[in-house]
Amino acid sequence: MFPPHNRWSFNRPGSLVIFPVSDVAQYLLALLLNYTERGIALFDDINNRPIPGIDQFGKVVNLDEPAPISVVEQEALTGCTAEIAMSCFSGMLALQAMGIGGWMFDGLSTHSLLGGSGDPDVPGLGFYFQEGTGWSQPNPTGIPGIFERHCPPHFPSMHAAVESLIQRKYGPGGPYNPGPNGPWEDTKQVRGSAQRYPTEVIDCVAFTAQYIFDKFRKFPGTVPTMFVRIFLQAHHLDLEFYDAFFEPGAYLDTHAAHLQNWH
């Protein structure tokens, strides 16, 4: 399914289409670490009950004022959507600076794009999909060995997924690892001073995440694990068309000089 008003110009010869795909599972785990550090537990508002066993973390989180699972997961999904939109908008600015035409758009069937159409003639991007009884749609979780997301089947447990996220933060190449170079006079001191998560916070997050996965048979439980919505296409402008049918100023000087400067 693709709107006809986009089809005429989409993915034409000589164009480049960029599909930014967001890892909602990892975003949600980062949110849970943030919530838990602030003492906020989650509540299963879908089944209208506290998470069974969460009381063992009563010294870590406030059990009397929890946040609903569905609300926190919507926060993760909308946060990923905002990041995708910002990445495409930043790409648009870069294209204009280079003198290349481009446009942001949506309208593609996102499940078909990722590879969940069920039609072998429409493989999409080749993502792995989970299917569950009662699910209205299959759930994309990643490309095995290439772009694996922070949940089973790509990790043996949600605790392992949480540890992987923490390693990405503090391990080699991570933003809080003292090894990489940076803009500070004492990069090692600045990066190395980042506070690490206490063990009880990690355990609470892993417990909560495992409950969501076990209860809903996927993670996150109420929104997709992977998400793609807005796309960016890059292409050369037909300057002769604009010169014939538009007033001067319809394109930038960078567009006028693109072939000279870049080719």
JOLIN-V985268 format. One record per run of one state. SS is the DSSP state (2 for helix, 1 for strand, 0 for the rest). FROM is the first residue (numbers start at 1). TO is the last residue. If there is no record, write none. Layout:
SS_FROM_TO / SS_FROM_TO
This chain:
0_1_3 / 2_4_7 / 0_8_15 / 1_16_19 / 0_20_21 / 1_22_23 / 2_24_37 / 0_38_39 / 1_40_44 / 0_45_48 / 1_49_50 / 0_51_53 / 2_54_57 / 0_58_61 / 1_62_68 / 2_69_98 / 0_99_100 / 1_101_105 / 0_106_109 / 2_110_114 / 0_115_127 / 1_128_130 / 0_131_138 / 1_139_143 / 0_144_146 / 1_147_148 / 0_149_157 / 2_158_170 / 0_171_186 / 2_187_192 / 0_193_198 / 2_199_216 / 0_217_225 / 1_226_227 / 0_228_230 / 1_231_235 / 0_236_238 / 2_239_245 / 0_246_252 / 2_253_256 / 0_257_257 / 2_258_262 / 0_263_263
